[in-house]
């Protein structure tokens, strides 16, 4: 099964993560609750249901409308920031409005990604080829989104290899496993379900560390993703006892990564 992988490159200091293979469905299903209001940073008037007169930004109000927007696969390159109250948009200064415009256009903030006036919890910037940048005020919100995505990818893999079988029921991934994956991703990590194997009722999913994480947004082909990576271990799921674990070969890790983990 091709194109069945997750790429993560997390910057915990900036509460930011670049990903591939984490869908808007994963985002919706992974959040405890959806925001009530979002600003469309790319000024998507067609899919908005309101416009703020002060900032001239297109917005979507209402959780149901936001969920419908996020789950609509016909809408590409979604870019938004949540906010608490419509009135708060009216308090933004010209410089703050300019900062939001810059954020939506450049994909990175001029200053901070989180506004004290808007009290936003997330920034979501989707690009072509399923590339995604997200910011989380509480980065732990990403843990469950990552878990949801991993389980979805593994279910898809399992279903593709077994005709007429019931969908695979998966237990929760332990938080320590998720945290270790995120720590490893500081240099660019590929969870390579394309090369996963099942033997003796045990799934072993290769974990690949990127040698050149600065190049992670110049992929053109499938092979670009796997070139210049090293296998550092496996994410494992035991179908018998329904347990997840992670096996990392510390000897294969770069020195700076080994120091980070210990």
C-alpha positions, 0 to 999 in steps of 0.5 A: 500500500503506497503513500501510507506513512506519517511524517512528523517534524516537531518544534516543541519550543515553538509549539509547532509541528510539520506533518504529512499524512495527518488529515483534517479528519484526524485533527477533528477526531483528535481534538477534545472539542472543536473551536466555536469560531475560526478565521480563514487566513487565506480569505476563503470567502466561498466557504465562510459563513460570515465576514468580520467588518473591522478586519475584513477577514472571512470567518466561520462561526459555529462548531457544526459549520467548522466540522463540515468545513474541515471534513470537506475533502473538496476544500484544499489548502485550509488555513485558519486560526480559532478565536473565542468571541466575534467581538474580540476581532474588533479589538485588533489593531492594524498591526495585528491584522497585518500580522495575521495576513502575514501569517496566512501568506508566509506560513509563519508568524511575525511574532507569536502564533498565539494572540492574547486578544483572540485567545486562539488555541490552534493555527492550522496551515495546510499545503499541497501534497498533504503537507500540514503545519499546526501550532498548539497553545497546549502541545499535548493536544497533538498527542491524541491527533497523532494517535488517531492518525497512526491507528487510522493508517494501520487500520487501512493497511490491515484492511488492504491485506485482508479481504472481507475481514472485520475492521481492526480494533486497536487499543490506545497508544500509551502516552509514553510511546507518543511522547517518545515519537514526538521527541524523535521527530525533532529531526524529522521522523517517518512512521513508515507503514508502507514497509510494515510487516506482520509476523506471528501476529505482531506488526512492526512499523519501521521508524526512519529518522531524516538525515536532512530535516531542513529539506522536508518541504521539497518532496516531489516523489515517494522516493524523496521521502525515504532517501537520506533516512536511517532506520532507528527502530520500530513501532510495534503492535501486538495483535494477541495482547493488543499492546503497543510498544516502541523499540529504538536502536540507540546506537543508530541515533545521532549523538545530539538525538541520543543526548536529547532522549537521555 
